[in-house]
Amino acid sequence: MAKTGLQNESLISELLISGSTSPAISRNEFGVYSFDQANKTDGVISGQLTRPKYNETELVKSVDTVIFELLPPEAPPFDDRVPRPIYNEVTQSVIDLTEQVIELTDLVFKLRAKVQDVEIVSESLRVDIDLQNLNVAASQNQTQQLTTKITSTITELQNSIQKGTAEAIQRVSLFARNQALQQELEVLRETLIGKEAKQAEGAQVGQDISVKVTTKGKEDGDDLLVNTRPGKDKGNVRFINGPEIEIYNFTSAPVAVSFDTAGKTKDAYVKPAGFTLDAKARKLVTVTTNKDGVLGLNVGKDTLYAGSFLIKTPSSTLTLTAGLQLQRGNKFKP
């Protein structure tokens, strides 16, 4: 059976939203509500709800709110006597409490006696503490005095250690310097011995090396001496003194050796390549000549051209005389 009127849930939802103005409420053209069984919205009538207004203050005054007929009867007066069961119970509790008070009083006396004993012990301990404090104060005073003495002793010990350390360092330093000086003296002694030995052999001696021409045909001539004839030798030469030079390093360290030429025979002699000579080592250097430089001196009569052959190190420069005989005839006649 179809639900109509207020049983229709969709109609109720629409009425909750639109109220009496909802088009779901059916009326005819005269404003009269219609009831049609086929129409599910028929059968609903709307109207205005009016609420009367009252003067509530005056309304309360007009109403008698005291209703004497409904008051309860008065209770009989209360009897202040205590029932015997309650009295007996309370009396027994008083007796029990009295006995308990007697026991607690006795316990209090005993505890007071113990407290007095404890106070006596506390006083004795306080006296002991005072004695201990006095002992501690005396110990602290003694400790302070010992600390002062120890500090003074430590300071003196530190000064002594520093002084001893400085003296030890100075001794080690002097010993090391002495060792270095001894080594240097030994090196200088060896150098001097080598230097003197080379001087005894007729070598030129510098600060670190000695130089000597090993092949000499003429003792009173130049250290290096060559002979050439212009028309016949065509720049070739014959060594009278030379061509080998012995270079000896009599020091204990390697030295760098270089060569140079100077004087009239500067271009006639060839400068050898430099080299490094090890400590206590010797080397033979062969001197050569330059044909173009020799031919450049082929002028005039028999002439002895003088020059220098230089051997250099960082601390020495040794000079060998380097001569060239220009010979026209069968025998050189200066």
Buried (B, 14 or more C-beta within 10 A) or exposed (E): EEEBBEEBEEBEEBBEEEEEEBEBBBEEEEEEEEEEEEEBBBBBEEEEEEEEEEEEEEEEEEEEEEEEEEEEEEEEEEEEEEEEEEEEEEEEEEEEEEEEEEEEEEEEEEEEEEEEEEEEEEEEEEEEEEEEEEEEEEEEEEEEEEEEEEEEEEEEEEEEEEEEEEEEEEEEEEEEEEEEEEEEEEBBEBBEEBBEBBEEEEBBBBBBBBBBBEEBEEEEBBBBBBBBBBEEBEBEBEBBBBBEBBBBBBBBEEBEBBBBBEBBBBBBBEBBEEEEBEEEEBBEBEBEBBBEBBBEBBEEEBBBBEBBBBBBBEEBEBBBBBBBBBBBEEEBEE
